[in-house]
Amino acid sequence: DPHRWLAETKWLCEEVKERESKEKKLRCYLMQSRQQLKHFTQMKEAEHQCLMKQIKRQEKLLEEVHREKR
């Protein structure tokens, strides 16, 4: 039946379009999530480096205080 075949073909085309649209949205969401993760990782690394610098400064100050006491 040509009418049934045409209707099924149209339905399949709509299904494919819908799935492609969902896939595109998911890929976009995945890219955004990856960018956020990269950003947060960079922020944490910068915070870690800053804290390490503070620790080193405090260690130097502590060494100076010990030297002065002697």
C-alpha positions in Angstrom: 0.0 0.0 0.0 1.7 3.2 -1.2 -0.1 5.4 1.4 1.0 3.3 4.3 4.6 3.2 2.9 4.6 7.0 2.6 3.2 7.5 6.1 5.9 5.1 7.6 8.6 6.8 5.6 7.5 10.2 6.9 7.3 8.9 10.5 10.8 7.4 10.2 12.2 10.7 8.9 10.6 12.5 11.9 12.1 9.9 14.2 15.6 10.4 12.7 15.3 14.2 12.9 14.2 14.0 16.5 17.1 11.7 17.4 19.6 13.9 15.6 18.3 16.9 17.5 18.6 15.1 20.8 22.1 13.9 20.0 23.1 17.5 19.0 21.8 18.8 22.3 23.6 16.1 24.3 26.8 16.8 22.5 26.5 20.5 23.2 25.8 19.7 26.9 28.8 17.4 27.0 31.0 20.1 25.6 29.8 22.6 28.1 30.3 20.1 30.9 33.9 19.4 29.7 34.6 23.1 29.6 33.3 23.6 33.1 35.3 20.7 34.4 38.4 22.1 32.7 37.7 25.6 34.2 37.2 24.2 37.7 40.3 22.1 37.4 42.3 25.1 36.5 40.8 27.1 39.3 41.7 24.4 41.8 45.2 24.1 40.5 45.7 27.9 40.8 44.3 27.8 44.3 46.7 24.9 45.2 49.7 26.8 43.8 48.7 29.9 45.9 48.4 27.8 49.0 51.8 26.2 48.4 53.3 29.7 48.1 51.7 30.8 51.3 53.1 27.7 53.1 56.6 28.3 51.8 56.4 32.0 52.9 55.3 30.9 56.4 58.1 28.3 56.6 60.6 31.0 55.7 59.2 33.3 58.4 59.3 30.4 60.9 62.9 29.7 60.1 63.7 33.4 60.5 62.0 33.5 63.9 64.0 30.4 65.0 67.2 32.0 63.8 66.5 35.2 65.8 65.8 33.2 68.9 69.2 31.6 68.8 
